[in-house]
Amino acid sequence: MSFSAAAVWRIRRAAPLLPTVLLGKTPRYLTSSAATAVGATAVGPSLPALKEYPQLVDRSAAQGRAVYCWNVDEYEDIDFCREVGVAWIGTHHPGRTKAWLEDGRANGTTR
């Protein structure tokens, strides 16, 4: 996982079966050919970037990539990520986030 396309490329070259995430702060960068060029298996927008362009999740899925969103700390943001189909989230509150996600699944709700 890196903001550096060159670093992701080097990892894919050295360990082709290892999943890699190309991080980025703008949807434009992550929907460009950069992820394809370096062989990233997932892209990682910031929360503001994903909110600006939630279609990034569907577009990435169409290209065979998962989405990892970072700095997802508020409950409404956790729900947003779940609703748009983010595979993994980065948070400063992993226990609280896990409990929130599990409670929502148990109740069959997305709040």
C-alpha positions in Angstrom: 0.0 0.0 0.0 1.6 3.2 -1.1 1.0 6.7 -2.6 4.0 5.9 -4.8 3.0 4.2 -8.1 6.7 3.3 -8.5 6.7 1.5 -5.1 3.5 -0.4 -6.0 5.0 -1.4 -9.3 8.2 -2.7 -7.6 6.2 -4.8 -5.2 4.1 -6.3 -7.9 7.2 -7.1 -9.9 9.0 -8.7 -6.9 5.9 -10.5 -5.5 3.2 -10.8 -8.2 0.7 -12.6 -6.0 0.8 -10.1 -3.2 -2.2 -7.7 -3.2 -1.3 -4.1 -3.7 -3.1 -0.8 -3.1 -2.4 2.4 -4.9 -3.4 5.3 -2.6 -4.4 8.6 -3.9 -6.0 11.9 -2.8 -7.9 12.6 -6.0 -10.4 10.5 -7.9 -8.9 11.6 -11.2 -5.5 10.0 -10.3 -7.1 6.8 -9.2 -9.4 6.5 -12.2 -6.5 7.2 -14.6 -4.4 4.4 -16.1 -1.9 4.6 -13.1 -3.5 1.7 -11.2 -3.5 -0.5 -14.4 0.1 0.5 -15.3 1.5 -0.6 -11.9 -0.7 -3.7 -11.6 -2.5 -2.5 -8.4 -5.1 -4.9 -7.2 -7.0 -2.2 -5.3 -7.1 1.6 -5.2 -7.3 3.7 -2.0 -9.0 7.1 -2.2 -9.2 9.4 0.8 -12.7 9.8 2.2 -13.1 13.3 0.7 -12.0 11.9 -2.7 -14.5 9.1 -2.5 -17.3 11.4 -1.4 -16.5 13.6 -4.4 -16.7 10.7 -6.8 -18.5 7.6 -5.3 -18.7 6.0 -8.7 -15.0 5.2 -8.2 -16.1 2.0 -6.4 -18.1 0.7 -9.4 -15.5 1.8 -11.9 -12.8 0.0 -9.9 -14.9 -3.1 -9.6 -15.4 -3.1 -13.4 -11.6 -3.1 -13.7 -11.3 -6.0 -11.2 -10.0 -3.8 -8.4 -11.2 -3.5 -4.8 -11.4 -0.1 -3.0 -9.8 0.7 0.3 -10.8 4.1 1.9 -8.8 5.7 4.5 -9.4 7.9 7.6 -13.0 6.8 8.0 -13.7 7.7 11.6 -17.3 9.0 11.8 -20.3 6.7 11.9 -22.0 8.4 8.9 -18.8 7.9 6.9 -18.6 4.2 7.8 -22.2 3.8 6.6 -21.4 5.8 3.4 -18.5 3.4 2.7 -20.6 0.4 3.3 -23.4 1.7 1.1 -21.1 2.4 -1.9 -19.3 -0.9 -1.6 -15.9 -0.1 -0.2 -14.1 -3.4 0.6 -11.7 -2.2 3.3 -11.6 1.0 5.5 -8.8 2.5 7.4 -9.8 4.1 10.7 -8.3 5.5 13.9 -11.0 3.6 15.8 -10.9 0.0 14.7 -12.8 -1.5 17.6 -15.6 1.0 17.5 -15.8 0.7 13.7 -15.9 -3.1 13.8 -18.7 -3.0 16.4 -20.7 -0.5 14.4 -20.4 -2.6 11.2 -21.3 -5.8 13.0 -24.3 -4.2 14.7 -25.6 -2.9 11.4 -25.3 -6.3 9.8 -27.0 -8.0 12.7 -29.9 -5.6 12.5 -30.1 -5.8 8.7 -29.8 -2.0 8.5 -27.4 0.5 7.1 -28.7 3.2 9.5 
